[in-house]
Amino acid sequence: MTDSPFHKQIPRAEFDALIGQEIGVSRWFVMDQARIDAFARITEDEQFIHIDPERAKNTMFGGTVAHGMLTLSMLSAMAYDAFPALEGMKASVNYGFDRLRFVTPVRAESRLRARFVLSGLEERSPDRLMASVDVTVEIEGQEKPALTAAWRIMYLT
């Protein structure tokens, strides 16, 4: 997405000033059955609650649901929508999660978006900056989120 905030570069001082603030909200992504089926095939997790709408109707979910790991994997695309890039950044890499909770199952055909709050920055070396980002993935029309996480991202400058 060429017009995403990720393509806008901001200087380090401006990035530092974002600590404690929401740094962005992604666009809505549709978690349709085709996406769920493709993820099931690629990960070899073809449990019926994900890929068999007829059988899944008789479960507590009332239909198919996305894999929690699929919802998690969408964070990269969501982040590209919402994050500005750090000026002079050569790359950013996923460092992991300090906390991750799958709060609400994501029904097929739901729309999701993520909200990102920059909770901290830590200079690890002159060319490495660790960002701590609190993430909430919302499900359109639902009170509770799909997931919450404390994500760590390493910026290489």
C-alpha positions in Angstrom: 0.0 0.0 0.0 2.0 3.0 -1.3 0.0 5.7 0.6 0.4 4.0 4.0 2.0 5.9 6.9 4.9 3.3 6.8 6.1 5.0 3.7 6.2 8.3 5.4 9.6 8.7 7.2 9.8 10.7 10.4 12.9 11.8 12.3 13.9 10.1 15.6 12.9 13.0 17.8 9.4 12.9 16.3 9.3 9.1 16.8 10.3 9.6 20.4 7.5 12.1 20.9 5.0 9.4 20.0 5.7 7.3 23.1 2.4 6.8 25.0 0.3 7.7 22.0 -1.7 5.8 19.4 0.5 5.8 16.4 -2.1 4.6 14.0 -5.1 2.5 13.1 -5.1 0.1 10.1 -7.7 -0.1 7.4 -10.3 -2.9 7.8 -9.3 -6.3 6.6 -11.9 -9.0 5.7 -11.3 -12.3 7.3 -13.2 -14.2 4.6 -13.5 -18.0 4.2 -11.1 -18.0 1.2 -8.3 -16.4 3.4 -9.0 -18.9 6.2 -9.0 -21.9 3.8 -5.7 -20.7 2.3 -4.1 -20.4 5.7 -5.4 -23.8 6.7 -3.8 -25.4 3.7 -0.4 -23.6 4.0 -0.1 -24.4 7.8 -1.7 -27.8 7.5 -4.2 -26.9 10.3 -7.3 -28.0 8.6 -9.5 -28.5 11.7 -13.2 -28.4 10.7 -14.0 -25.3 12.8 -11.9 -23.4 10.3 -12.8 -25.0 7.0 -16.1 -26.8 7.2 -19.0 -24.2 7.4 -21.7 -26.9 7.7 -20.0 -28.8 10.6 -18.9 -25.6 12.3 -22.6 -24.4 12.4 -23.1 -27.0 15.2 -20.3 -25.7 17.4 -20.4 -22.9 20.0 -19.0 -20.6 17.3 -22.1 -21.1 15.0 -19.9 -21.1 12.0 -16.2 -21.2 10.9 -13.7 -19.1 12.7 -10.2 -17.9 11.7 -7.1 -19.5 13.2 -5.8 -17.4 16.0 -2.4 -17.5 14.3 -3.9 -16.2 11.1 -5.3 -13.2 13.0 -1.8 -12.7 14.5 -0.1 -13.0 11.1 -2.2 -10.1 9.8 -0.4 -7.7 12.2 2.4 -7.1 9.6 -0.1 -5.9 7.0 -2.0 -3.9 9.6 1.3 -2.3 10.8 2.2 -1.2 7.3 -1.1 0.7 7.2 -0.5 2.4 10.5 3.2 2.9 11.3 5.4 5.7 10.1 8.9 4.6 9.2 11.9 5.8 11.2 14.0 8.2 9.1 17.3 6.4 8.1 15.8 3.0 8.9 17.4 0.2 6.9 15.0 -2.5 8.1 12.5 -3.4 10.9 12.3 -6.9 12.2 9.8 -8.8 14.3 11.5 -9.3 17.7 8.6 -11.1 19.3 5.9 -10.6 21.9 6.0 -10.0 25.6 2.3 -10.7 25.9 -0.3 -12.2 23.5 -3.9 -13.0 24.2 -6.5 -14.3 21.8 -9.6 -12.7 23.4 -12.5 -13.3 21.0 -12.9 -15.9 18.1 -13.0 -14.2 14.7 -16.0 -15.5 12.7 -15.5 -16.0 8.9 -16.5 -12.8 7.0 -15.7 -10.5 9.9 -13.8 -7.3 9.4 -10.7 -6.6 11.5 -8.4 -3.6 12.1 -5.6 -2.9 14.5 -4.8 0.0 16.8 -1.2 0.6 17.7 0.1 2.5 20.7 3.9 3.1 21.0 4.5 2.2 24.6 8.3 2.6 24.7 11.6 2.9 22.8 14.9 1.5 24.0 18.2 2.1 22.2 20.0 -1.2 22.1 23.1 0.1 20.2 23.8 3.1 18.0 22.1 1.3 15.1 19.4 -0.7 16.9 16.2 0.7 18.4 13.7 -1.6 20.1 10.1 -0.4 20.0 7.4 -1.7 22.3 4.0 -1.5 20.8 0.7 -2.3 22.4 -1.7 -3.8 19.8 -5.4 -4.3 19.8 -7.1 -6.1 16.9 -10.7 -5.0 16.8 -13.6 -7.0 15.2 -16.1 -4.7 13.6 -19.3 -4.6 15.6 -17.9 -6.6 18.6 -17.2 -5.1 22.0 -14.2 -7.4 22.8 -11.1 -7.5 20.6 -9.9 -10.5 18.6 -6.5 -10.1 20.3 -4.3 -7.9 22.4 -0.5 -8.0 22.4 2.7 -6.3 23.5 4.8 -6.5 20.4 8.5 -5.8 20.2 10.0 -4.5 16.9 13.7 -3.9 16.3 14.6 -1.0 14.0 17.9 -1.3 12.3 19.3 2.1 11.3 
